[in-house]
Amino acid sequence: MLPGVHAIVPILGFIIFFLAPKTQIPMAPLSFAIKGRVLTAEDGAEYLNALNRFSHVSILKPQHIFFPAELDDIPPILNYATSNDPPIELAVKGGGIHSSAWASSDGGIVIDLAQLNKVALSPDNQSVIVQGGAVWGDVYKVCQEAKLEVVGSPLWFVGVGGFTLGGGYGPLSGEHGLAIDNLLSAIVVLADGRIVRTSPTEEPELFWAIRGGGNQFGIVVEFTFKTHPSAGPFTVGTLIYDGEKLPLILKAIQDWKANQTANSRLNLMFFRPGPSFAPKIMLLPWIAGSASNVEEILAPFRRTVTPLLDKVNSVPDMFALSHGSDASFAAAPKRLIIRGLFIADIWGDMMMEVFKRWRDHTEGSEDVKSSGIMCDLTFPYKITEIDPSATASHVRRPHYWFSVQGRSNRVEADDVNKAFVASVARYVREYNTQKTGEDFGAWISMAQGDESAKDIFGDNLSRLRRAKARYDPQKVWTKGIVIEPASE
Ligand SMILES: Cc1cc2nc3c(=O)[nH]c(=O)nc-3n(C[C@H](O)[C@H](O)[C@H](O)COP(=O)(O)OP(=O)(O)OC[C@H]3O[C@@H](n4cnc5c(N)ncnc54)[C@H](O)[C@@H]3O)c2cc1C
């Protein structure tokens, strides 16, 4: 034995013990091989890297992380997990962005789709075929070369899988609808290991269910989306105001909304930038195409109150746009707790109350001062062309999405952030219900997991339960908003 090895062995033992999952489910030895990779805690740094998620709140320690390299790798993994006694928990990771722990497992199996990330245009360029583990940046890169666009995330690192299965609201949704409205077909690995193609004419009930039903129907290993001619260049900008100007800005937003067109969108955020960390309002306008009237469109935000910062520029395409926030995300605290929901309008009273609650929360403690509010004001009428019962995503009246984001670097701040996020989301949901007479529920893409299936799926829940009985009667998919199977 080499000198020093006696000392190293106990240290390694300690590291492996530390890395090991907390819940040790008795598992049969792996009796199958896959073309891809398998990692366990014994792989040390590689395993630790693979646990990483966009929000560190989502990090758990599974016993095995599988990286399938081809579709045929997946059925034996499913068979291994489901035939174990007791069955082993299965989590599926796309981009790893969701702020729940649905793509992670404590002691079970994670199927990480990262190696299934190929993207190709169809021969006629009318559609793009995307593997289930791709992120939107992979898609935009391929589309960029052909001067095409697709309805996807404004951020390159968001997974195509989770984004699409939750509806998929992107900058192009004002003109082309949700990502699911542009989905032409998909290939799904079902809980029993069958690999099926689904489209309006093949397994149509599955096709209906995956368009908003989340992870409950199988692993989508391939999506085919409709492409559109590039709408770039895009005019994008950042306008920042003192928090006390909120009433004037809300008024300006209403003026802007009165003339909003399908190719223009606005994000409204409450945040505290350094060095003073005083409450600020940020507007992020986005205008597609070479709109000659950009100045006119932005006029309400300059006329009413002069911004502290007014920076507007042009980016050529979605690929460039999707990298626009890289620096701010790199600097942001890593423990993110989000809730998102839908609202019919950004009513002044409601937003003033939200602002007050956010200001009080972020004033209270250094740890949580990066928490924020974000409201996405994409042109809301294209999505209403689809009937609420035509896809599992059921909110089809004009609406925007709204999110409350608790952020911190310290685990000790999670509880106070969770309470803040829950209370603002509850307030906004109730306000919207009272104003519209309809409960829009909660949004699966920014849910925390304590929502009921009815909260998420509304009147489409009964049909989803029947689809569940058909495609996952044994409830193999136990993560996320679990749908109870129901017979016909
Ligand atoms: C900063 C930020 C900005 C966002 N902006 C937007 C936005 O503009 N518009 C919008 O619509 N959403 C937005 N979201 C929400 C985002 O779309 C969801 O969190 C989505 O679930 C992320 O997908 P993912 O694959 O990266 O997530 P993951 O965490 O990997 O997965 C989320 C869920 O989807 C499942 N899943 C993922 N891929 C597959 C697959 N191929 N087959 C089956 N199940 C799968 C996972 O099992 C898990 O249940 C944003 C989120 C964040 C954190």
The ligand as a Tripos MOL2 file, in Angstrom:
@<TRIPOS>MOLECULE
LIG
   53    58     1     0     0
SMALL
NO_CHARGES

@<TRIPOS>ATOM
      1 C1        -36.3640   31.8040  -14.4350 C.3       1 LIG1
      2 C2        -37.5320   31.0870  -15.0500 C.ar      1 LIG1
      3 C3        -38.1920   31.6470  -16.1320 C.ar      1 LIG1
      4 C4        -39.2680   30.9760  -16.7350 C.ar      1 LIG1
      5 N1        -39.9080   31.5510  -17.7990 N.ar      1 LIG1
      6 C5        -40.9280   30.8930  -18.3890 C.ar      1 LIG1
      7 C6        -41.6090   31.4570  -19.5280 C.ar      1 LIG1
      8 O1        -41.2900   32.5500  -19.9980 O.2       1 LIG1
      9 N2        -42.6300   30.7510  -20.0650 N.ar      1 LIG1
     10 C7        -43.0070   29.5250  -19.5840 C.ar      1 LIG1
     11 O2        -43.9230   28.9150  -20.1430 O.2       1 LIG1
     12 N3        -42.3900   28.9820  -18.5080 N.ar      1 LIG1
     13 C8        -41.3750   29.6400  -17.9090 C.ar      1 LIG1
     14 N4        -40.7580   29.0850  -16.8080 N.ar      1 LIG1
     15 C9        -41.2570   27.8230  -16.2670 C.3       1 LIG1
     16 C10       -40.6080   26.6320  -16.9600 C.3       1 LIG1
     17 O3        -41.1440   26.5100  -18.2540 O.3       1 LIG1
     18 C11       -40.8970   25.3610  -16.1440 C.3       1 LIG1
     19 O4        -40.2470   25.4250  -14.9090 O.3       1 LIG1
     20 C12       -40.5190   24.0920  -16.8750 C.3       1 LIG1
     21 O5        -41.0200   22.9970  -16.1520 O.3       1 LIG1
     22 C13       -39.0210   23.9370  -17.0400 C.3       1 LIG1
     23 O6        -38.7690   22.8250  -17.8380 O.3       1 LIG1
     24 P1        -37.4530   21.9650  -17.6270 P.3       1 LIG1
     25 O7        -37.4870   20.8260  -18.5620 O.co2     1 LIG1
     26 O8        -36.2660   22.8580  -17.6440 O.co2     1 LIG1
     27 O9        -37.6710   21.5260  -16.1190 O.3       1 LIG1
     28 P2        -37.3580   20.2140  -15.2700 P.3       1 LIG1
     29 O10       -37.1480   20.7440  -13.8830 O.co2     1 LIG1
     30 O11       -36.3200   19.3570  -15.8570 O.co2     1 LIG1
     31 O12       -38.7430   19.4640  -15.3550 O.3       1 LIG1
     32 C14       -39.9520   20.0350  -14.9370 C.3       1 LIG1
     33 C15       -41.0500   18.9710  -14.9760 C.3       1 LIG1
     34 O13       -41.2340   18.5260  -16.3190 O.3       1 LIG1
     35 C16       -40.9360   17.1240  -16.4260 C.3       1 LIG1
     36 N5        -40.2460   16.9090  -17.6960 N.ar      1 LIG1
     37 C17       -39.2340   17.6330  -18.2150 C.ar      1 LIG1
     38 N6        -38.9200   17.1650  -19.4380 N.ar      1 LIG1
     39 C18       -39.7390   16.1220  -19.6650 C.ar      1 LIG1
     40 C19       -39.9200   15.2340  -20.7660 C.ar      1 LIG1
     41 N7        -39.1830   15.3400  -21.8660 N.pl3     1 LIG1
     42 N8        -40.8760   14.2640  -20.6650 N.ar      1 LIG1
     43 C20       -41.6440   14.1600  -19.5540 C.ar      1 LIG1
     44 N9        -41.5210   14.9810  -18.4860 N.ar      1 LIG1
     45 C21       -40.5790   15.9530  -18.5540 C.ar      1 LIG1
     46 C22       -40.0840   16.7910  -15.2210 C.3       1 LIG1
     47 O14       -40.2050   15.4420  -14.8710 O.3       1 LIG1
     48 C23       -40.6850   17.7190  -14.1760 C.3       1 LIG1
     49 O15       -41.8680   17.1820  -13.6620 O.3       1 LIG1
     50 C24       -39.6850   29.7380  -16.2100 C.ar      1 LIG1
     51 C25       -39.0340   29.1890  -15.0980 C.ar      1 LIG1
     52 C26       -37.9670   29.8520  -14.5260 C.ar      1 LIG1
     53 C27       -37.2790   29.2550  -13.3320 C.3       1 LIG1
@<TRIPOS>BOND
     1     1     2 1
     2     2     3 ar
     3     2    52 ar
     4     3     4 ar
     5     4     5 ar
     6     4    50 ar
     7     5     6 ar
     8     6     7 ar
     9     6    13 1
    10     7     8 2
    11     7     9 ar
    12     9    10 ar
    13    10    11 2
    14    10    12 ar
    15    12    13 ar
    16    13    14 ar
    17    14    15 1
    18    14    50 ar
    19    15    16 1
    20    16    17 1
    21    16    18 1
    22    18    19 1
    23    18    20 1
    24    20    21 1
    25    20    22 1
    26    22    23 1
    27    23    24 1
    28    24    25 2
    29    24    26 1
    30    24    27 1
    31    27    28 1
    32    28    29 2
    33    28    30 1
    34    28    31 1
    35    31    32 1
    36    32    33 1
    37    33    34 1
    38    33    48 1
    39    34    35 1
    40    35    36 1
    41    35    46 1
    42    36    37 ar
    43    36    45 ar
    44    37    38 ar
    45    38    39 ar
    46    39    40 ar
    47    39    45 ar
    48    40    41 1
    49    40    42 ar
    50    42    43 ar
    51    43    44 ar
    52    44    45 ar
    53    46    47 1
    54    46    48 1
    55    48    49 1
    56    50    51 ar
    57    51    52 ar
    58    52    53 1
@<TRIPOS>SUBSTRUCTURE
     1 LIG1         1 GROUP 0 **** ****
